[in-house]
Amino acid sequence: MKKSVSKKPAAAKAPTAGTTITFKLAREKTGPKTELLKLIPREGSITVKALTEKAAAKDFNVEQVPKLVGSLARYGYVTLA
């Protein structure tokens, strides 16, 4: 019998400052990704630059924002445009 290997989702495109983020799905885990996901509006969209500014106001590590947004997109929590 073959053992099934779980595959990591395909990498999403790297978000830039002008990339638009749209909320798609809530996350039930905790941690920095969840805290960042809470800053994304449920209706409408937000740019990476605006999200970074919002995160800075909440004393979030702003250097991680693009990396975490890419990860959230890879797992289907947000959509990037």
N, C-alpha and C positions, 0 to 999 in steps of 0.2 A: 504494500500500500504506500502510495505517495503521501508525504506529509505536506499539508497545505501551509504555505508561507504567506503571512500577511504582508501586504505591500504598503509602503508609505505612499500617501497621495502624491501626485506629480507636483513639482515645484511651481508655484505661481510666479508671474512676472514680478520683478523687483519694483516696489512702489516708489514713486518719486514724490516730490513736494506737491505737484499738481494732480496726483492721482486721486480720483474720487472714490470714497468708501461708502458702501451702502450696507446697512445691517440686514442680516438674513436669518440668523438662528441664535438663540440664547445658549450659553455655555453653562454647564452645571458644576464644573470643577472650580477650584479656587487658584489664585496666583496672579502674576502680573498680566497674563493674557486676559483673564476675566476682568481685572480692574480696568484695563484699557478698553475692553469691549463695552463696559458700562458707560464709558464716555462718548460712545458713538450713538447718535440720535436714532431712535426706533423708526421715525418717519423721516423721509428725505435722505440726504447724504451729507458728507463732510469731506474736505480734502485732508490729505496727510499733514499739510502745513498747519491747518486750523486745529487738527487733532493734537499735533505736537504742542501747540500753544496752550490748548486746554489741559494737556497732561502736565505741562510745566507749572501751571497754576496749582495743580494738585500734588506738587513735589514728586512727580513720577520721573524716572530716568529717561529723558527724552532721546538719548542716543539709541535706545532699544526700540523706539516706536516703529520705524520702518520694518525692522526685522520681525517684530511681533505682528504687525499688520499683515505681512506676507504669510506668516504662519497661520494666522486666523483665516486668511483667504484659502490657503491650501486645504484646510480642514472643513471649509464650507460655512464658517460662521459669518463671513462678510463677502461682498462682491466688490471687485476692483474694476474701475473703468478709466 
